[in-house]
Amino acid sequence: MSLVGDERGQAIQIGAVLLFGVLIISFSTYQAFVVPDQNRGIEFSHNQEVQSQMQDLRNAVVSVGGIRGSQAVSVQLGTRYPSRVIARNPGPPSGSLRTVGTTEPAVNLRIANAQASGETGDFWDEDQTYNTGVVRYTPSYNLYTSPPDTVYENTVLYNRFPSGDLTLANQTFIDGTEISLVLLNGTLSETSTRSATVDVRAESSSTQTVTLDDDGSPITITFASTRSADYWTFLENTQSSVTDVRPAGSVNGLSLVTVELDDSQSYQVQLTKVGVGTGVTDEDTAYLTDISGDGRPVSQGESIALTLEVRDRFNNPPDNATTMQVTAEVAGSGSLQSTTQTPDEDGQVTFVYEATGTTGDQEIRFSYVGIDSDFDATTPQDVSMTVDVTSGSGGGDGTAPAFSSGPTASPSTVTAGTNFDLTATLDDVGNGGTDITGTSWSDGQGNSGTFTADDGEFDQPTESVSDTGIDTTGWDAGDHTITVTGTDGNENTASATVTVTIEDSESSPPSVSSLTVESTGTGMGSSQNVNGLDFDYEFTDESGISTVTTTASNSDIETVSDTQNAGGSSPYANTPSLTFGNTQSDISVTVEIEDTVGNTLTCTATITDKGQTRSESGGGFTCS
């Protein structure tokens, strides 16, 4: 049999070449379209995760007030693509986290036209300026085009897109007449594909507030912002204490914004300095003020405690408090048990004056820079206190104790079913000198309770007392006059009142400003699958939004949910996502919004295919 001229093998060779060509084309298509699409989705999901972590960072910063110590927050700056056997990935995307303006004196917050009473007014007799700045996260992705920078400033967190801004967490520094200013200090600058740990440190913090009034012109707060004054004008509509918001120029590429406050109000101001990164500066003593004892009577032969406090310019205990000394001298008659004291960690010192001399007003002088011929009680470092020495036998002859501070209710207006605190300080020094033995309260409407001593035991002539977390469930709406009664060791009692207003809890549920959900997935036609939901919403509520929970469920994926803590913000906007395994079944979507007093709004929709969008404005959501 002859094989000469047989050409049957050519078909096999041609088929192999064609098959190889098909493989090359398929791989090229996979590399050119599938891999970038998958990696783009990974970058988008990473950006959503970073926004959540920046929320955590923002919450850590704004909650530092009154807390000592630090809190670590992790931010995943970049991400990595999944390993691929044949196809290639681009280099891993990175991101940068840095502070802006925190070391530049020109980038600051200024409080103008404010004054305080008493010795504290010696410091608050001029405008006060505090350096602060911005924390900005900037991603560097390969495929996700035009991602937002996520920016924290002045208690606000927002996404900055090329086309506009989207607020993620609203301001908390103005709440009626309560002003809580959080100032950033330190340098943070890190670029990486890995995570960065940010230590949020309380550099100057306490629960101390200072009462400020205007000095004849309205109090103004001027601060640097990456957003223009036009954005901040919402304060005029949401805060009754804000009368004007206006531009005040610019500095180092940032807008200066001035907020003017109602001059008919007094304001409780709390200042907190938060350190991030390196180069955080210390805060030394800025002024000395009196706390208790000034102007009090004391009988000859008895003694009285005089308490003072050193503070930094944030009105908090200074860093050098426990390494400094306060000196004292009697300018009249009588004596002191000691003439020098070292402040405790709260910045307080207590001197005991003994009425061993003549009757009448006796001056006692104090200073943290030493007392000499230049002593001036009108300066921040010097304080003058007076006691009224009266004739009398002393020894606890039936004189009732006195309230040296309080009673105070915080807050003084609450919604029925929520809590409030009562605090007071009772003093029996100079009024018999026995220990305070107990304190109680009653509103005359069937509600009552007892206080506990802040130091754990009623065993001193001067006691700071409190009753915290008083539950108002079942209380009638309206004003409640609460009588606080303190008792000393001779069974003498003193009473004082404070008013707490209970508001009806039947308030409106949250409302929807905008709400959309879009499904993501794979496949085409009858083979398409849904594997994720992207939400974009904004809600408002008169008491503030507490939480927003998004849920997706069906028989395939069961239930997948995500809860965002809004922290009482209103309006509250966010863009969370849910991811789950592929499903071709209809998906029930639920969004539940709860406000800070327990009112809820529930919105439901149904997703049937990938790429679908449901919106509340378009009737895709039913809310009740």
Secondary structure, 3 states (H helix, E strand, C coil): CCCCCCCCHHHHHHHHHHHHHHHHHHHHHHHHHHHHHHHHHHHHHHHHHHHHHHHHHHHHHHCCCCCCCEEEEEEECCCCCCCCCCCCCCCCCEEEEEEECCCCCCCEEEEECEECCHHHHHCCCCCEEEECCEEEEEEECCCCCCCCEEEEECCEEEEEECCEEEEEECCCCEECCEEEEEEEECECEEEECCEEEEEEEEEECCCCCEEEEECCCCCEEEEEECCCHHHHCHHHHHCCCEEEEEEEEEECCEEEEEEEECCCCCEEEEEEEEECCECCCCCCCCEEEEEECCCCEEECCCEEEEEEEEECCCCCCCCCHHHCCEEEEECCCCEECCCEECCCCCCEEEEEEECCCCCEEEEEEEECCCCCCCCCCCCCCEEEEEEEEECCCCCCCCCCCEEEEEEEEECCEEECCCEEEEEEEEECCCCCCCCEEEEEEECCCCCEEECEECCCCCCCCEEEEEEEEEECCCCCCEEEEEEEEEEECCCCEEEEEEEEEEECCCCCCCEEEEEEEEEEEECCHHHCEEEEEEEEEEEECCCCEEEEEEEEEECCCEEEEEEEEEEEECCEEECCEEEEEEECCCEEEEEEEEECCCCEEEEEEEECCCCCEEECCCCCCEEC
